């Protein structure tokens, strides 16, 4: 199906209805890494395929003046990650796994001299996230090693002993044991290494220290690993990093990461923030020094009484470590990331705001950062700057344009596109920009929403409404090119898609995000239902008699609460959704924050785990529901989906169960994703088509 649209030329352009292939097979442009002089940027491009062994990911190079097209740097089977530039801009280092490697190693490519990248590390435990020293002579990087190992020979012996075991068993003495979709290794820790460039002399800076002997030691927890956020001190004699001492307390206390300093010459690391006790306090991450070497910055998550903690940008004089006034964002929005300008005075921050991610400008003297310029469409991500030139780069995308690399001019409030990997392909697709609207909830909150119109839109017709609910809850529907729940792909059969940023969402200030505490499902669900009523009242082309709702993760929790609390929807879609607050709390990879959100553990007298627990209302369930889950999901484990399914069958509610054995919290593999969307569209068609 196509639609003819007027073009700037004299002829019409035919645009097609979006298919899964149109979305899935678009090139995926990664984060830029800009050279010190600001003239070049390296980034990854993934060329996806439905078959995993046919997918390709390589590094590309582009000039930041926008006068020449990007060119490919690597052509290997394995992907590259963690790209960093040498101070002289002549070399880049990154992690990858070549044919002869058993694990990821660091490779260095000489861009000035050309030629193949050369392997720089040979550790049996691998290496990632390289950082050149200020003089370019050394590399710092991270490797996960056995805590009792003092050198690589020890690591090899320990790994060999583990492989020779005749039994298979996981052993844990404390939290944490799982993260998203992996069992955490029982005998591995992230350690900082330093190695001379061109010399095989990698040295473990943590080996034998008291710090790593603490049972709660670890890096900052991320979705994929435990990271140290290594940053070279200006004199090149030490590293500043982020690490935790209390990860083992995660079942009964908040945990946090602190800033530390370790000398390249060796010795016990010195803690720079926090207190001597192990109780979870403020959490620190992403340290970075100013170009003049006189300031240290880091993100500081402020631990308070709420589960959601706002994040500020903290500042210290260096090397005295005297605390200065930090930098905040309006209404205590969270920085997505930040860049210290070469003049060491200006600080640029990215933050979410009402469906966009925008650039803010702060000052090294502290205070509230101001919006650098406003925007009406899309948003930025992965903001980076050059060390020696006033150059800002980022990814930019919108609901109708996938990620590309852009150069931002914060003074003019514009950006220049440096890449166009998907521009021509998406121009052929019938996708209209999102539309924004606001309303005041019955509880007095101002609620932001977006709608997506279907292809071949005709304002005289009536269209069914698909209410899509975001996860988190501390996230935000954005005007972005969302792959896993692509707005236009869901709208393609002829539906209006409604996206509501309910109470608890980010991008509207800390107070708005915190207001969900103690009201885990009911309040947001009521706002979503009111949003549907508002959309129907505002847009006469929406058919109020044909509505369905769905979501994933916390959005799946909300779908299950809709099952328990309303019959307004003809059908529901629930992916990775809890059905029982108590059993999900006890089996998820994180527990304490859920307990705090409810006011205490389930057995504590006076704490109500029942009034907003969907399973307690099973006698009222009536709405047909498509239930989906990845079997490797540890955030919302399979048991909750099976519990939901069993009760649905017991109550004889029309339902369909999809289990993806090789998927985790998200459906990420090509063929699985294609089948998932096929199932979703067939399910919606049963209830939304006339």
C-alpha positions, 0 to 999 in steps of 0.5 A: 500500500502506498500514498501519494504526497506532494514533493518539492519537485513537480511530481508526487512521491509514493510513500509505503506503509511501514513493515517490520523489515523497513524498521528492523533492517535500517542501519543502526548508528552508534555513539560518536567519539570525537577527536581531540581537535574536533575535526573527526569522529568515529562511531559504529554502524550495525547493519542488522539481519534477521539471521544473527550470523549475517549481522555486521557491525563496523567502525566508521569515520566522518569529518565534523565539518560535514563536507565529506561522507563517512567512510568505513574503518573496519571490516571484521566479523566482530563488533567494536566497542568503547572507542577512545582517541589518543591525545594527539588524535593519531590513534584510536583504541577499542575493544573487540574479539578477533578470530584468534581471541578467546575474549575481547581484547584492546586493539589500537589503530593508527589513523595517521599511518593507516594499516590494520589495527594491532592487538594491545592486550593479551589478558586471559580475562579480556579487556574493555573500555580503554582510556589513553593517559594524558601523554598517550603512552599508557592505556587504562582499561577494565577486566573482570578477574578472580579476586584472589588473582595477583597476575594473569598466570593466576587468572589462567590457572583459576579459569582452567580449574573452573573448566576442569570441574566435573559438576555444574553449580552456582554458589552465592553467599549474598546479593546480588546473584542476577542482573537482567538476563545473566547469572552474575559470575561467582568469582569475578570482579572488575579491576583497573589495569594499566599497560604501556602502549606497545609493551605487554606489561599490563598491571592489575592496580587492584591486586592484593588491595584491601578494597577488593576483599570487601564482600560488597566490592564491585563496579557501578551496576549497568545493564550489561556489566559492572563498570568502573568509569575510569578517568585519568587524573590530569598528571597521569599519575593516578586514576579516578573511578567509581566502585561500590563496597555494599553490593552485598546489602542489596536485599535489605538496604539501598546500595551505592557507588563512590568515587575512588583514586588509585595510583598508577604506581600501585597502593591501596585505593583512596576513597574520595566520597561517602562515609566510612559506614556501609549504609547506602548513601549518595551514588557517584558515577562518570567522573571527568576532569576539566581541560585545565585540570583544575576541576573534577566533575561526577554525576551524584545521585542524591539518596533521599527517602524516595526510591527515585533519587534525582541526579546532580552534577557535582564539582570539586577543585582538583587536586584539593578535592574541595567541594564546589556548588554543583550543577542542577537542571530545572525541576531537578531533571536528571542529566543523561550525560554531560560535556565539559567544554574546552574553556573549562567554564561551560558545561553542556548537559543532556536531559529529557523534557516533555517528550524530547531530550534537549541540550542545557548549558551550565557554568563551572561556578554551579547553579541551575543550567539553562536550556541552550535552545528549544526544539519541536521535534526529536531529541539528542543522545550521547552528547560528546565534545572535543578536548581542544575545540568547541565542537559538540556532537550527538546522535539525533533521532525522532519518531520519523528519523532513525539515529544519525550523527549531528554537529550541534551549534548551541548558540544558533540552536541548530545542528548539522547532519554528518551522516545519512545512513537511513535518510533516503530509506525512511523518506519512502515510508508513510510516517507522520511526526508525533503530535503533542497534547497536555491535560490536567489529571483529576488529581491536578497533575499536568500530563503530557501525551503524544499521538501517532496517526496511521498511514494513509490518514483520512480525517473523515474516517474513524480509527481504533485507538491503541493505548501504549504504556511505557515501562520504567516507570521512571522513563519517558515516551519520547519523540524517538525512533523506538525499535522494540515498540516502533510507534508507526509499525504498531499504527500501520494497520490503521490505528491511532497510537496514544503515548502518555507520560503518566506520574512517575515518568522522567522528563518533568522533574524529580517531584513528578517522578517521585509522586508514584511512590506508594501508588504503584499502579492505580494512579498512573492507570487512571491517568492513562485512561483519562488520557484516552478520554482526552484524546477521543474528545480532542480528535474526532477521528478516534473511534471510542468504541474500539480501544486496546491497551498494551505495554512491556515491563512496568507497562506490562504491569499496567496492562495487568492492572487494567485487567484488574480494574477496568473493562474499557479495553477490548483487548490487552497486550502484556509483555514482561508484566507482573501479576503478583507484587509479592512473588515478583518482589521475591524473585526479581534480580532487584528487591529492596527498592520495590519493598521501599516503594510499598512502605515495607516488606509483605509481612510487615503489619500495616503495609498494604501489598494487596489493594494494588495487586492485580492477582487479588482481583482475579475474580473480575478478570474479563478482558482478552489478553496476549501474554508474552515473555522472554524465558531469560528475563530475570527482572520480571521472571517467568514465574509471574507470567506463568502465574498470570497464565494459570489464573487466566486459564482458571478463570477461562479468560480468552488469552494467548501465551507466547514464550521466547526461550532465547530472549530476555526482558526484551525481544531483540532477535530479528526473527523473534521480533518479526514473529512477535509483531505478527502476533501482536498485529493479529491479536489487535486485528481480532478486536479492533477491526470492524 
